[in-house]
Amino acid sequence: MSRPELEAYWLPFTSNRYFKQHPKLVVSAKGAYYRTEDGRELFDCLSGMWCCPLGHAHPKIVEALARQAETLDYSPAFQVGNSATFRLAERIAGMAPAGLDHVFFANSGSEAVDTALKIALAYHRVRGDAGRFRLIGRERAYHGVGFGGISVGGMVANRKAFASAMLPGVDHLPHTWNLSAMAFSRGQPTWGAHLADELERLVALHDASTIAAVIVEPVQGSTGVLVPPLGYLERLREICTRHGILLIFDEVITGFGRLGANFGAQRLGVVPDMIAFAKGVTNGVIPMGGVIVRQDIYEAFLHAQIPEYAVELFHGYTYSGHPIAASVGLAALDIYQQEGLFEQALALEPVLEAAVHSLKGEPGVLDVRNFGLAAGIDLEPFPGQPGRRAFKVFEYGFEHDQLFRFTADTIALGPPFISTPAELERMIEQLRVAIRTVKPDRSRSMG
Ligand SMILES: Cc1ncc(COP(=O)(O)O)c(C=O)c1O
């Protein structure tokens, strides 16, 4: 594409000035690979953006999408339903931990998170407990870009420009990463369960009667795969239960097999009151998100003292439960199940773990972490240029057939479940070469 053709589009979370000087375009995708404009294949190291675990252009998904588009391409989301959406809700509820059995649909992770936060506030209110208005998030959390999500989120760059518009009454738990206590942990770190007790401190400060919900990602994905310490989530659960605070898991990344189980809740053995999901539910082929809620949360709305024809929850989107997304979701869930792909992700976990930890000792590698089919590698930044080193590793990968993903100076890996062990090992070897090439002391000579 020519420079003028690139002008109109304002790319999200991207340096537009740089991109338009150095455009990176992909033209097609099949299986675990993208094809670039100049005909090269790139291995999809992060399954799109954590959302395409089945790889690309799966024939059953393509077929489901086309069939649904021909049959019923849209149906109004309010006061009318379509069968695909009901069937998908039932399937998702069946995959969730026992007791979480109603599904509200949205269209993205951000919408899923804001929906969960709104359900939490409305739930307490409908039960006559409207004093519970506070929401507790966590440092280094990413919960999308809605006003709710950035308020409970913990990434400063996403918050500072909008500081004036943060939700009132929000507080944050500390994040759980600590270099000196857990560097190069394999799986869950053994240190850090006590950090959950910070919630007791917030309860003592604000009083439980003002706190509606705590929201955490079971594994913090977007800030570099921060794995929960052993016992940490169990303690959060226990404290929330004791104080009548709802616990929300944001499983936008960890849901649908990334941790080798249906949801992180099951892999980690901790059941929240709500799960926000998105991404893998449709294999990223078409936007969809949602919230799975505990039965009694749903029922609290149904038992409200309002006429039977009255709306119970004033919330929803034009595209909630879109029939094409629902059909694609049903096809994706069939494939995960029929091809045993969550089990496959679990089986690949030790392969990724062994390979990624071999990066310890490479120039400027500060930490390596892994859990499920996900890993994070922290790189020592170029002096005075935070984020630039990982960006250069990403660019090196793009030129050398690996689509890496970075955040600040961390490389995140979350390959497709259909990857072979050889592909995972090759990904790490390519990353090793990139890290060696983009060394801290070469910072001045690279563009
Ligand atoms: C944990 C988590 N929550 C929410 C979101 C936001 O999802 P979306 O970009 O679909 O709005 C993301 C995106 O990466 C995420 O990782």
PDBQT file of the ligand as one rigid body, heavy atoms in Angstrom, charges set to zero:
ROOT
HETATM    1  C1  LIG A 501      -7.741  -9.543  30.736  1.00  0.00    +0.000 C 
HETATM    2  C2  LIG A 501      -8.304  -8.659  29.665  1.00  0.00    +0.000 A 
HETATM    3  N1  LIG A 501      -9.441  -8.000  29.876  1.00  0.00    +0.000 NA
HETATM    4  C3  LIG A 501      -9.998  -7.216  28.955  1.00  0.00    +0.000 A 
HETATM    5  C4  LIG A 501      -9.375  -7.032  27.740  1.00  0.00    +0.000 A 
HETATM    6  C5  LIG A 501      -9.993  -6.122  26.733  1.00  0.00    +0.000 C 
HETATM    7  O1  LIG A 501     -10.472  -6.845  25.655  1.00  0.00    +0.000 OA
HETATM    8  P1  LIG A 501     -10.877  -6.079  24.307  1.00  0.00    +0.000 P 
HETATM    9  O2  LIG A 501      -9.617  -5.599  23.680  1.00  0.00    +0.000 OA
HETATM   10  O3  LIG A 501     -11.562  -7.170  23.511  1.00  0.00    +0.000 OA
HETATM   11  O4  LIG A 501     -11.800  -4.989  24.663  1.00  0.00    +0.000 OA
HETATM   12  C6  LIG A 501      -8.194  -7.698  27.466  1.00  0.00    +0.000 A 
HETATM   13  C7  LIG A 501      -7.512  -7.526  26.190  1.00  0.00    +0.000 C 
HETATM   14  O5  LIG A 501      -6.428  -7.987  25.962  1.00  0.00    +0.000 OA
HETATM   15  C8  LIG A 501      -7.629  -8.522  28.459  1.00  0.00    +0.000 A 
HETATM   16  O6  LIG A 501      -6.472  -9.143  28.269  1.00  0.00    +0.000 OA
ENDROOT
TORSDOF 0
